[in-house]
């Protein structure tokens, strides 16, 4: 079971008592799964079945609360939050846990052997490249797509760097001003040198 601490920490920080029916729905995502280009390749990428349900159960959210994922590639986490807000605004839900999750370090190398190999070698495929970083329509790396967009809209590397620095500076200033205090939860990560934040 994938025991992500984030849903638990979010629920705990919000001061929600986890009782049957306390949370109406739980939206999340597995970004590697969401990037799978075909039904045959919509793997759970070493997370096991329904990682969103696993995370909700690990957070102490009752089994009666629906847990499901949405697929919108890199925008999936934000889309989950939008769907949660929409569910609350329409009155379908009053409390929704939403967000994104991924673990690229757990994405496996795979080989398709259902049909067998009659002769010769069979290669392993890296699911990070196959499902995460390769455009399913044009079969090239997402970095090439970024270059194509920059060329199409004539955005120079200097302009991109300038915007990146400006964005970083704004985020740092906002964090120091305390605007993200309620949104950032420290998580202790185990390592060979002990736990660190």
N, C-alpha and C positions, 0 to 999 in steps of 0.2 A: 504494500500500500504506500502511495506517495503521501507523506504526512507534511504538507505545506503548513507553516505556521501563520501565514498571512491572513487567511479568512478568520482564524481564531482570534488573532490580534485585533483585526478590524472590528469584529463583533464585541470583543472584550472592551476595547477603547470606546465604542459607541454606547457602552453601558446596557447592552441588550441582554436580558435574561433568556437563555435558551430553553424554551419550553416547546411542547408540541404546538406547531402553528405560529411560533414567534416570527420566523422569517418566512415570507411567502414564496420566494424563489431565489435561486442562486445561479447567476450567469458567470461564466468564465471562459477560458480558452486554452487550448494546447496549440501553440503557434506552429509547431512542426506538423501536427496533424492537419491544421487548417491550411497549410500550404500544399497538401497532397494533391497532385494534379488529376487523379482518377480514383473512382470508387475502390479499385483493387489496391490502391496505394494509400488509402485513408487509414493508415496504421496509427496505433496509439503511441508509437515510438518509445517503447520500453517503459511507459508509464503504467501499462495494464489497462484493463477495461474502464471506460468512463472516468478519467482522472478528475473531472469536476465533482462527481459524486464522492470520490475518494477524499478530495480536499474538504468537502462539506462535512463528511462523516468525521474526519480527523479534527475538524473545528468544533465538533459537538453539535452540529446542526442536525435536527431529527431527520430520519429517513422519509418522513411524510412530506418534506419540503422538496419540490422539484429541483433538480440540478441539471443544467444543460449547457452546451457550448454553441458559439456562433462562429462562422467561418468568413473572415474578411481580410485574410492575410495579415499584414502588419497593422492594420487598423482594427483588428478584432477586439483588443482590450478596450479601446475607446468606444467601439460599437456596443460592447457588452454594457458599458456604463450608460450609453445613450438608451439602450433597450430597457435598462433598469429604471432610468428616469421616466421613460415613456410609460412603463408599466405602473409606476406610482402616480403619474399625472392623470392617467386614464381611470384610476381607481381600481385597477386589477390587483395591485399589491400595495402594502403599506410599508414593508421593510424588504429590501432586496440587497443581497451581497453580490457585488459585481467587480470584475477586474480581469487581469490576464495572468497567465503563467506559462513558463516554458523552461526547458533545460536542454540546451544544445549539447552539453557534455554527455547527456544520456541518449542522444540520437544515435541509433546503431548503424552499422554497415549491414546491408542486406543483399540477398541473392535470390532471384526468382527461380525456383527449382520444381515448380508444379508440373511442368511439361517434361522435366528431365533434360539431361545433356547427352546427346548421342555421341559426340566426339569433340575433343578439344577442351580448352579451359573455360571456366565460367568466372566472371569477375564480380567482386563485391562492389556494391554501390553505396556511396556515402549519402545517407538521407538528408544531411544538412545541405549538401549541394543539390541533390535530386529534388527534394521536396521543399527546401527552404530558400535556395538562392538561384534557382534556374527558372526562367520564364517558361511557362508551360506552352505558350503559343509560338514563340520564336526560338526557343531552345538556346537562349544565351543568358549569361550571368546577369544578376540584377545590377551589378556595377556598370555594365554596358548600357542598361536602360537609363541609369542616372546620367551617363555621358550623353546619350541621345536627347534626353529632356533638356539638359544644359545647352546643347547645340541648337535645338529647335527654338528655345526661348532666349538664346544668346546671353546666358548667364555665365560670366567669367569665373574662374577659380578664385580670383581675388574677391569678387563679390560674395561668393559662397563662404569664404573664410571670414569675411567681415561680418556677415550675418550670424555665422556660428559663434564668433567671439561676442557679439552683441547679445545673442540669446543666452550664452553661458553667463555673462555678466549680469543680465537681468535675473536669471534664476538664482545666482549666488546672492544678489542683493535682496531678493524676495525672501530667500531662506533665512538670511541674517536678520531681516526685519520681522521674522516670525509668521509670515503669511502661510507657510507650509507646516506649522507646528502640529496641526490636527491631521495632516495628511501623511506625515512621515513617521513610520514606526521602526525603531531600532530592532534589528534581528541579529542574534548572536550566532555566528557561524563557527562550527568546530574545525580545528586545524591541528597539525602536528605540534604547533607551538601553544596550543590551548585555544579557548574560544575568544573570538574577537568580533567587534561590531562593524 
